[in-house]
């Protein structure tokens, strides 16, 4: 019978997450020897080594990887239990862990600011990553909610749209195509493109639309942030396809031009997503309802316009 403590499991999870005893000790407000002692005691209870050291780096053993899987699940269950008890006590507070894809970070802070004004006692943790990383967080059940493009079919994820996400072709203001009232899609085949990295939702949408027109885009450079792409496009290094939400300031200040390409803008949607079987806390439910409510308001304003 295994006889380890929750504290030992918590210490193990931190070390396994960082693969670093010092960082785990800092987060847990413990000394490094105390962390090492907890791990040794845990290994003694289990009867197997959990870490192996190669040079200055540590790695999880096969037993360590198995325990890491269970320890994360246990930690998430304990967090959910704590949230349920807080709600039963009527404490009027809560925690929300939200992950958003990079492009959604251009509008998420404004939505969060409005939500937090309505719910001042909810503590929000915001994480920003690319699409593949957010999907992994959903699969690992390490977050409450995600804001992203539509998740792929076949995953155990519930997703509801709350806002449009138009993708547009951008260029430097002095680019020859910027002077045209209409740009044929075939003309893009002659242009050089700057693109987000593989795994980005914007990159996937770009590849799909070119494939539909049987054109292979000439990608000269890949970048991991929209900001880097915008700077490169402004410098005349090529065209790009980005969300309209990410370039509003640059269009207003005329540092970028939006090309009038046929079949554009590509209309995609922003979705609020979570694991299908996840028991959402009151904080997560409140934020989800807030986003869907905002969608109703935005559609009403759009229809009036």
Backbone torsions as a table, in degrees:
resi	resn	phi	psi	omega
1	UNK	NA	130.8	178.2
2	UNK	-73.1	136.4	-173.0
3	UNK	-131.4	35.6	179.8
4	UNK	-87.1	167.6	-177.4
5	UNK	-101.0	160.7	175.7
6	UNK	-61.7	-34.0	179.0
7	UNK	-63.2	-42.7	178.2
8	UNK	-63.2	-38.3	178.7
9	UNK	-66.7	-39.0	178.5
10	UNK	-64.1	-43.5	178.7
11	UNK	-63.2	-44.4	178.9
12	UNK	-58.7	-44.3	-177.4
13	UNK	-60.8	-41.2	179.5
14	UNK	-65.3	-44.6	179.3
15	UNK	-64.0	-42.2	-179.2
16	UNK	-66.3	-35.8	179.9
17	UNK	-65.3	-42.9	-175.9
18	UNK	-95.7	-17.6	-170.7
19	UNK	49.7	44.5	-176.7
20	UNK	-158.5	118.3	-178.0
21	UNK	-68.3	-37.8	-176.7
22	UNK	-65.6	-44.8	-179.3
23	UNK	-66.4	-37.9	177.4
24	UNK	-63.6	-41.8	179.6
25	UNK	-61.8	-40.7	179.4
26	UNK	-62.7	-45.6	-178.2
27	UNK	-66.5	-31.9	-176.9
28	UNK	-93.0	-1.6	-177.4
29	UNK	56.4	43.9	177.1
30	UNK	-123.2	162.7	173.1
31	UNK	-79.1	157.7	179.5
32	UNK	-63.4	-40.5	176.6
33	UNK	-60.1	-35.5	179.0
34	UNK	-65.6	-39.2	177.6
35	UNK	-64.9	-45.4	179.7
36	UNK	-60.0	-39.6	-179.8
37	UNK	-64.2	-43.0	179.3
38	UNK	-61.5	-40.8	-179.8
39	UNK	-66.3	-42.3	179.1
40	UNK	-62.2	-42.0	178.5
41	UNK	-64.1	-40.7	179.0
42	UNK	-63.6	-44.4	177.9
43	UNK	-61.5	-35.2	177.8
44	UNK	-65.3	-40.9	178.4
45	UNK	-66.0	-40.7	-175.8
46	UNK	-79.2	-33.1	180.0
47	UNK	84.5	17.1	179.3
48	UNK	-142.8	147.8	174.6
49	UNK	-71.0	140.6	-178.6
50	UNK	-102.4	-24.4	-180.0
51	UNK	-130.7	152.4	170.5
52	UNK	-131.8	145.6	-176.3
53	UNK	-108.2	132.7	174.5
54	UNK	-128.6	108.1	-173.6
55	UNK	66.7	-125.9	179.4
56	UNK	-96.0	-2.0	-176.3
57	UNK	-103.4	150.7	174.5
58	UNK	-114.5	150.1	-179.4
59	UNK	-134.5	154.0	175.4
60	UNK	-75.4	137.6	170.5
61	UNK	-78.4	178.2	177.2
62	UNK	-60.3	-41.9	177.5
63	UNK	-64.9	-37.6	179.0
64	UNK	-64.2	-39.9	178.7
65	UNK	-65.0	-40.1	177.9
66	UNK	-63.5	-45.4	-178.5
67	UNK	-66.6	-35.8	179.2
68	UNK	-61.2	-41.3	178.0
69	UNK	-58.2	-48.3	-178.4
70	UNK	-72.3	-36.5	-177.1
71	UNK	-65.7	-37.6	177.6
72	UNK	-65.4	-41.6	179.1
73	UNK	-63.1	-42.2	179.0
74	UNK	-64.5	-42.9	179.9
75	UNK	-61.6	-40.4	179.3
76	UNK	-66.9	-39.2	177.9
77	UNK	-64.5	-40.0	178.7
78	UNK	-65.7	-39.5	178.4
79	UNK	-63.9	-41.9	177.7
80	UNK	-63.8	-40.3	178.9
81	UNK	-62.5	-42.6	179.2
82	UNK	-62.3	-41.0	179.7
83	UNK	-64.4	-40.9	179.0
84	UNK	-62.3	-44.7	-179.7
85	UNK	-65.5	-37.8	177.3
86	UNK	-61.7	-41.3	179.2
87	UNK	-65.8	-39.6	179.6
88	UNK	-64.9	-31.2	178.3
89	UNK	-78.9	-10.1	-179.8
90	UNK	68.1	40.0	-177.2
91	UNK	-75.5	-15.0	176.8
92	UNK	68.0	26.8	178.6
93	UNK	-138.6	173.6	-179.7
94	UNK	-174.4	173.9	178.6
95	UNK	-125.0	141.9	178.6
96	UNK	-132.6	122.3	174.3
97	UNK	-105.8	113.8	-173.8
98	UNK	-118.9	133.2	175.1
99	UNK	-119.5	135.9	-178.8
100	UNK	-130.6	148.0	173.7
101	UNK	-70.0	158.6	-171.7
102	UNK	-51.4	-46.5	-175.4
103	UNK	-67.0	-32.5	179.9
104	UNK	-66.8	-16.5	-179.6
105	UNK	-70.4	-9.1	177.0
106	UNK	-75.2	-24.1	-179.7
107	UNK	-120.9	-17.7	-177.4
108	UNK	-59.5	-42.4	-179.8
109	UNK	-56.8	-37.1	178.6
110	UNK	-66.5	-40.9	177.5
111	UNK	-65.2	-42.7	179.6
112	UNK	-63.8	-38.3	179.7
113	UNK	-61.2	-43.9	179.2
114	UNK	-66.2	-42.8	179.4
115	UNK	-62.7	-43.7	-177.8
116	UNK	-68.4	-28.0	174.3
117	UNK	-66.9	-35.0	178.6
118	UNK	-78.6	-27.6	-177.4
119	UNK	-131.6	71.5	-172.1
120	UNK	-65.5	-17.7	-177.1
121	UNK	-94.6	4.0	177.2
122	UNK	-92.0	126.7	178.8
123	UNK	-92.7	123.8	-175.0
124	UNK	-110.9	130.9	170.0
125	UNK	-108.6	120.3	-177.0
126	UNK	-109.5	127.5	176.5
127	UNK	-119.0	141.8	-179.5
128	UNK	-122.7	128.8	-177.7
129	UNK	-154.7	174.9	176.3
130	UNK	-82.5	175.0	-171.1
131	UNK	-59.3	-45.4	-178.7
132	UNK	-60.3	-41.5	-179.0
133	UNK	-66.9	-39.0	179.2
134	UNK	-66.8	-40.3	177.0
135	UNK	-61.8	-37.5	178.5
136	UNK	-67.0	-39.4	178.0
137	UNK	-62.6	-39.2	176.7
138	UNK	-64.9	-44.1	-179.6
139	UNK	-63.5	-36.5	179.9
140	UNK	-78.8	-8.4	-177.0
141	UNK	58.8	35.4	-178.1
142	UNK	-94.4	-1.6	178.8
143	UNK	-132.5	161.4	176.8
144	UNK	-81.5	-52.8	-175.7
145	UNK	-137.6	158.0	174.6
146	UNK	-132.6	148.1	170.9
147	UNK	-114.1	121.9	-173.3
148	UNK	-162.2	176.7	169.5
149	UNK	-70.3	176.3	-176.1
150	UNK	-59.5	125.4	178.2
151	UNK	-65.4	153.3	178.8
152	UNK	-65.6	154.3	179.5
153	UNK	-67.4	155.6	174.5
154	UNK	91.6	-7.5	177.5
155	UNK	-92.7	151.8	-178.7
156	UNK	-81.5	61.9	-174.1
157	UNK	-130.8	133.2	173.5
158	UNK	-96.1	129.2	-177.0
159	UNK	-140.2	135.0	178.7
160	UNK	-128.8	135.4	-179.5
161	UNK	-75.1	144.9	176.9
162	UNK	-135.8	-8.9	-179.3
163	UNK	-161.6	148.6	176.2
164	UNK	-74.6	151.8	176.8
165	UNK	-133.0	87.1	-179.4
166	UNK	-78.6	130.3	175.5
167	UNK	-100.8	136.2	-175.4
168	UNK	-132.2	161.6	176.2
169	UNK	-94.0	130.1	-177.9
170	UNK	-120.5	155.0	179.9
171	UNK	-149.0	168.8	171.1
172	UNK	-66.6	147.2	-176.9
173	UNK	-57.3	-28.1	-178.1
174	UNK	-93.9	10.7	178.4
175	UNK	-69.1	139.0	-178.5
176	UNK	-53.4	-36.4	-178.8
177	UNK	-70.1	-20.1	-178.9
178	UNK	-69.5	-17.7	-179.1
179	UNK	-88.4	-10.9	-175.9
180	UNK	-83.8	142.2	177.4
181	UNK	-77.3	-21.1	178.5
182	UNK	-151.0	130.8	179.7
183	UNK	-114.8	123.9	176.9
184	UNK	-74.7	144.8	-176.8
185	UNK	-58.8	-36.7	-178.2
186	UNK	-59.9	-26.9	179.7
187	UNK	-65.9	-22.2	-179.7
188	UNK	-69.7	-20.2	-179.2
189	UNK	-63.3	-24.6	-178.7
190	UNK	-87.8	-5.5	-173.5
191	UNK	-99.0	156.3	175.3
192	UNK	-92.7	136.2	-177.5
193	UNK	-116.4	146.1	170.8
194	UNK	-106.3	134.6	-170.5
195	UNK	-134.1	154.9	169.1
196	UNK	-68.2	167.1	-177.1
197	UNK	-72.7	156.6	172.2
198	UNK	-57.1	139.2	-175.0
199	UNK	103.0	-15.3	176.4
200	UNK	-81.9	141.9	177.5
201	UNK	-64.1	-37.6	178.8
202	UNK	-63.9	-41.4	178.6
203	UNK	-62.7	-43.6	-179.7
204	UNK	-62.2	-42.4	179.3
205	UNK	-64.5	-39.9	178.6
206	UNK	-62.3	-45.4	-179.2
207	UNK	-64.8	-37.4	-179.8
208	UNK	-64.2	-46.3	-175.6
209	UNK	-68.3	-35.5	176.5
210	UNK	-68.7	-38.6	179.2
211	UNK	-64.3	-38.0	178.6
212	UNK	-60.5	-32.1	-179.8
213	UNK	-98.5	9.6	176.6
214	UNK	55.2	43.9	177.2
215	UNK	-123.4	136.1	175.7
216	UNK	-95.0	111.8	-178.3
217	UNK	-66.7	143.3	177.3
218	UNK	-89.7	94.0	-178.1
219	UNK	-92.3	113.9	-177.0
220	UNK	-90.4	-22.6	-175.0
221	UNK	-155.9	141.6	174.1
222	UNK	-111.3	137.4	-179.3
223	UNK	-134.2	150.1	-174.2
224	UNK	-93.8	-1.2	178.4
225	UNK	-135.5	149.3	175.1
226	UNK	-64.9	-34.2	-178.5
227	UNK	-62.0	-42.6	179.1
228	UNK	-64.3	-40.4	178.6
229	UNK	-63.6	-44.5	-178.5
230	UNK	-61.2	-42.1	179.2
231	UNK	-63.6	-41.3	-178.9
232	UNK	-67.7	-39.9	177.8
233	UNK	-65.2	-42.7	176.9
234	UNK	-58.0	-34.2	-178.4
235	UNK	-79.4	-0.3	176.7
236	UNK	83.5	21.8	-177.3
237	UNK	-83.3	-8.4	179.0
238	UNK	154.3	-175.8	176.9
239	UNK	-96.5	170.8	173.5
240	UNK	-155.7	165.9	173.7
241	UNK	-118.5	120.4	-178.9
242	UNK	-137.7	164.8	175.0
243	UNK	-68.0	140.3	176.6
244	UNK	-59.0	-30.4	179.7
245	UNK	-63.2	-25.3	-175.0
246	UNK	-89.4	-6.7	-173.6
247	UNK	-125.9	11.8	-175.0
248	UNK	-59.0	-42.5	-179.6
249	UNK	-65.2	-42.1	-178.8
250	UNK	-67.6	-34.1	176.0
251	UNK	-69.0	-40.1	-179.3
252	UNK	-64.6	-37.4	-178.4
253	UNK	-92.0	4.4	177.1
254	UNK	60.8	31.1	174.0
255	UNK	-87.4	-17.2	174.8
256	UNK	-134.4	156.2	175.8
257	UNK	-119.9	141.2	176.0
258	UNK	-96.9	118.8	-177.6
259	UNK	-77.0	145.3	-179.1
260	UNK	-92.9	72.9	-176.1
261	UNK	-90.6	138.3	177.8
262	UNK	-61.3	146.7	-177.8
263	UNK	75.2	3.2	176.4
264	UNK	-115.5	153.5	2.0
265	UNK	-71.1	151.8	170.7
266	UNK	-78.8	118.9	-177.3
267	UNK	-90.4	111.2	174.2
268	UNK	-114.3	-178.8	179.6
269	UNK	-130.3	156.0	170.3
270	UNK	-97.6	135.2	-176.5
271	UNK	-121.5	146.3	168.1
272	UNK	-100.3	125.6	-170.4
273	UNK	-130.5	153.6	174.1
274	UNK	-158.5	165.6	176.1
275	UNK	-60.0	137.2	-174.5
276	UNK	-59.3	-38.4	-175.9
277	UNK	-96.5	10.8	-177.1
278	UNK	-75.7	135.4	174.2
279	UNK	-85.5	104.5	-176.2
280	UNK	-73.8	137.9	175.1
281	UNK	-71.2	169.5	177.3
282	UNK	-60.6	-37.0	179.8
283	UNK	-64.6	-45.2	-179.8
284	UNK	-66.3	-41.3	177.3
285	UNK	-62.6	-41.4	-179.4
286	UNK	-62.4	-42.0	-178.8
287	UNK	-70.1	-39.7	177.8
288	UNK	-61.4	-46.4	178.9
289	UNK	-63.9	-35.8	177.0
290	UNK	-61.1	-47.8	-179.4
291	UNK	-62.6	-44.0	179.9
292	UNK	-67.3	-32.1	174.4
293	UNK	-67.0	-39.8	176.7
294	UNK	-63.0	-36.8	179.0
295	UNK	-61.6	-41.8	179.3
296	UNK	-62.9	-41.9	178.5
297	UNK	-63.7	-45.0	-178.4
298	UNK	-63.6	-40.0	178.6
299	UNK	-65.6	-38.6	179.3
300	UNK	-63.5	-43.8	179.5
301	UNK	-64.2	-42.2	-179.2
302	UNK	-63.2	-43.1	-179.0
303	UNK	-65.2	-36.0	177.7
304	UNK	-67.2	-36.6	180.0
305	UNK	-68.3	NA	NA
